[in-house]
Amino acid sequence: MTTKYTPDHEWLKVDGDSAATAGAIITVGITHHAQDALGDVVFVDLPEVGKTFAAKDIAGVVESVKAAADVYMPVSGEVTEVNEALRADPSLANNDPMGAGWFFKVKLSNPAELDALMDETSYTSFSAA
C-alpha cells in the first residue's frame, strides 16, 4: 500500500505486505512539511500502548524550538507500539521523519477511514498551497 497523508500533516502506511483490513498494523509519523514548519524537535509525547483512539483524536504532542503541535490519530484503532528511540532522541523527527522518526503503530479498526486520506500527489498539492 502507498503512504497516505492527513490534512494535519501526519503520514501513515500499512506495515509489511498486509492489506489495509481491520487488524492491519499502521505506522504513523509527521511529514517533512510538518517537521520543517516546526523546526528543531526537542520533545515528543507519545500515546500509551494499548490505548484506543478514534480518528482525529489527539494522540500525542510534538514540541520544537518554535512551537508545540498536537499529533492526531489518523485512523481509529489501538496503539500497539511507540517509537522509544524517538522519545530518547526527538531529533529523529527532523532527520528522518518518514523512516526512523515514526511516532507510533496502530491496529486499524476501520479500513474505510483510509479512503478519506490523501495520496502523495494530493498531499503535495495541499501542503504547497
Contacts in CASP RR format, 6 or more apart in sequence:
PFRMAT RR
TARGET T0000
AUTHOR 0000-0000-0000
METHOD contacts of the structure
MODEL  1
MTTKYTPDHEWLKVDGDSAATAGAIITVGITHHAQDALGDVVFVDLPEVG
KTFAAKDIAGVVESVKAAADVYMPVSGEVTEVNEALRADPSLANNDPMGA
GWFFKVKLSNPAELDALMDETSYTSFSAA
1 13 0 8 1.000
1 14 0 8 1.000
1 18 0 8 1.000
1 19 0 8 1.000
1 20 0 8 1.000
2 13 0 8 1.000
2 119 0 8 1.000
2 120 0 8 1.000
3 11 0 8 1.000
3 12 0 8 1.000
3 13 0 8 1.000
3 98 0 8 1.000
3 120 0 8 1.000
4 11 0 8 1.000
4 12 0 8 1.000
4 13 0 8 1.000
4 74 0 8 1.000
4 114 0 8 1.000
4 117 0 8 1.000
4 118 0 8 1.000
4 119 0 8 1.000
5 11 0 8 1.000
5 12 0 8 1.000
5 31 0 8 1.000
5 117 0 8 1.000
5 118 0 8 1.000
5 119 0 8 1.000
5 120 0 8 1.000
5 122 0 8 1.000
5 123 0 8 1.000
5 126 0 8 1.000
6 12 0 8 1.000
6 72 0 8 1.000
6 74 0 8 1.000
6 117 0 8 1.000
6 118 0 8 1.000
7 118 0 8 1.000
7 126 0 8 1.000
8 70 0 8 1.000
8 72 0 8 1.000
8 74 0 8 1.000
9 30 0 8 1.000
9 31 0 8 1.000
9 33 0 8 1.000
9 34 0 8 1.000
9 37 0 8 1.000
9 127 0 8 1.000
10 28 0 8 1.000
10 29 0 8 1.000
10 30 0 8 1.000
10 31 0 8 1.000
10 34 0 8 1.000
10 71 0 8 1.000
10 72 0 8 1.000
10 74 0 8 1.000
11 28 0 8 1.000
11 29 0 8 1.000
11 30 0 8 1.000
11 31 0 8 1.000
11 97 0 8 1.000
11 98 0 8 1.000
12 26 0 8 1.000
12 27 0 8 1.000
12 28 0 8 1.000
12 29 0 8 1.000
12 74 0 8 1.000
12 75 0 8 1.000
12 117 0 8 1.000
13 26 0 8 1.000
13 27 0 8 1.000
14 20 0 8 1.000
14 24 0 8 1.000
14 25 0 8 1.000
14 26 0 8 1.000
14 108 0 8 1.000
15 24 0 8 1.000
15 25 0 8 1.000
15 26 0 8 1.000
15 27 0 8 1.000
15 105 0 8 1.000
18 24 0 8 1.000
18 25 0 8 1.000
20 108 0 8 1.000
20 111 0 8 1.000
20 114 0 8 1.000
21 108 0 8 1.000
21 111 0 8 1.000
22 108 0 8 1.000
22 109 0 8 1.000
22 110 0 8 1.000
22 111 0 8 1.000
23 107 0 8 1.000
23 108 0 8 1.000
23 109 0 8 1.000
24 107 0 8 1.000
24 108 0 8 1.000
24 111 0 8 1.000
25 80 0 8 1.000
25 105 0 8 1.000
25 106 0 8 1.000
25 107 0 8 1.000
25 108 0 8 1.000
26 74 0 8 1.000
26 75 0 8 1.000
26 105 0 8 1.000
26 106 0 8 1.000
26 107 0 8 1.000
26 108 0 8 1.000
27 102 0 8 1.000
27 104 0 8 1.000
27 105 0 8 1.000
28 59 0 8 1.000
28 71 0 8 1.000
28 73 0 8 1.000
28 74 0 8 1.000
28 102 0 8 1.000
28 103 0 8 1.000
28 104 0 8 1.000
28 105 0 8 1.000
28 106 0 8 1.000
29 71 0 8 1.000
29 93 0 8 1.000
29 97 0 8 1.000
29 98 0 8 1.000
29 101 0 8 1.000
29 102 0 8 1.000
29 103 0 8 1.000
29 104 0 8 1.000
30 38 0 8 1.000
30 62 0 8 1.000
30 71 0 8 1.000
30 93 0 8 1.000
30 97 0 8 1.000
30 103 0 8 1.000
31 97 0 8 1.000
31 98 0 8 1.000
31 123 0 8 1.000
31 127 0 8 1.000
32 97 0 8 1.000
32 98 0 8 1.000
33 127 0 8 1.000
34 62 0 8 1.000
34 69 0 8 1.000
34 97 0 8 1.000
35 41 0 8 1.000
35 93 0 8 1.000
35 94 0 8 1.000
35 97 0 8 1.000
38 62 0 8 1.000
38 64 0 8 1.000
38 66 0 8 1.000
38 67 0 8 1.000
38 69 0 8 1.000
39 64 0 8 1.000
39 65 0 8 1.000
39 66 0 8 1.000
39 94 0 8 1.000
40 64 0 8 1.000
40 65 0 8 1.000
40 66 0 8 1.000
40 91 0 8 1.000
40 94 0 8 1.000
41 62 0 8 1.000
41 63 0 8 1.000
41 64 0 8 1.000
41 90 0 8 1.000
41 91 0 8 1.000
41 93 0 8 1.000
41 94 0 8 1.000
42 63 0 8 1.000
42 64 0 8 1.000
42 65 0 8 1.000
42 90 0 8 1.000
43 61 0 8 1.000
43 62 0 8 1.000
43 63 0 8 1.000
43 90 0 8 1.000
44 60 0 8 1.000
44 61 0 8 1.000
44 62 0 8 1.000
44 63 0 8 1.000
44 71 0 8 1.000
44 86 0 8 1.000
44 87 0 8 1.000
44 90 0 8 1.000
44 93 0 8 1.000
44 103 0 8 1.000
45 60 0 8 1.000
45 61 0 8 1.000
45 62 0 8 1.000
45 63 0 8 1.000
46 60 0 8 1.000
46 82 0 8 1.000
46 83 0 8 1.000
46 86 0 8 1.000
46 87 0 8 1.000
46 103 0 8 1.000
46 104 0 8 1.000
47 53 0 8 1.000
47 59 0 8 1.000
47 60 0 8 1.000
47 73 0 8 1.000
47 79 0 8 1.000
47 82 0 8 1.000
47 104 0 8 1.000
48 79 0 8 1.000
49 79 0 8 1.000
49 80 0 8 1.000
49 81 0 8 1.000
49 82 0 8 1.000
50 78 0 8 1.000
50 79 0 8 1.000
50 80 0 8 1.000
51 78 0 8 1.000
51 79 0 8 1.000
52 76 0 8 1.000
52 77 0 8 1.000
52 78 0 8 1.000
52 79 0 8 1.000
52 109 0 8 1.000
53 59 0 8 1.000
53 73 0 8 1.000
53 76 0 8 1.000
53 77 0 8 1.000
53 78 0 8 1.000
53 79 0 8 1.000
53 106 0 8 1.000
54 73 0 8 1.000
54 76 0 8 1.000
54 77 0 8 1.000
55 73 0 8 1.000
55 74 0 8 1.000
55 75 0 8 1.000
55 76 0 8 1.000
55 110 0 8 1.000
55 113 0 8 1.000
56 72 0 8 1.000
56 73 0 8 1.000
57 72 0 8 1.000
57 73 0 8 1.000
58 70 0 8 1.000
58 71 0 8 1.000
58 72 0 8 1.000
58 73 0 8 1.000
59 71 0 8 1.000
59 72 0 8 1.000
59 73 0 8 1.000
59 79 0 8 1.000
59 103 0 8 1.000
59 104 0 8 1.000
60 70 0 8 1.000
60 71 0 8 1.000
60 103 0 8 1.000
61 68 0 8 1.000
61 69 0 8 1.000
61 70 0 8 1.000
61 71 0 8 1.000
62 68 0 8 1.000
62 69 0 8 1.000
62 71 0 8 1.000
62 90 0 8 1.000
62 93 0 8 1.000
63 69 0 8 1.000
71 103 0 8 1.000
73 106 0 8 1.000
74 113 0 8 1.000
74 117 0 8 1.000
75 106 0 8 1.000
75 108 0 8 1.000
75 109 0 8 1.000
75 110 0 8 1.000
75 113 0 8 1.000
75 114 0 8 1.000
76 108 0 8 1.000
76 109 0 8 1.000
76 110 0 8 1.000
76 113 0 8 1.000
77 106 0 8 1.000
77 107 0 8 1.000
77 108 0 8 1.000
77 109 0 8 1.000
77 110 0 8 1.000
78 106 0 8 1.000
78 107 0 8 1.000
78 109 0 8 1.000
79 104 0 8 1.000
79 105 0 8 1.000
79 106 0 8 1.000
80 105 0 8 1.000
80 106 0 8 1.000
80 107 0 8 1.000
81 104 0 8 1.000
81 105 0 8 1.000
82 103 0 8 1.000
82 104 0 8 1.000
82 105 0 8 1.000
83 92 0 8 1.000
83 101 0 8 1.000
83 102 0 8 1.000
83 103 0 8 1.000
83 104 0 8 1.000
85 92 0 8 1.000
85 100 0 8 1.000
85 101 0 8 1.000
86 92 0 8 1.000
86 93 0 8 1.000
86 100 0 8 1.000
86 101 0 8 1.000
86 102 0 8 1.000
86 103 0 8 1.000
92 100 0 8 1.000
92 101 0 8 1.000
93 101 0 8 1.000
93 103 0 8 1.000
95 101 0 8 1.000
108 114 0 8 1.000
118 126 0 8 1.000
END
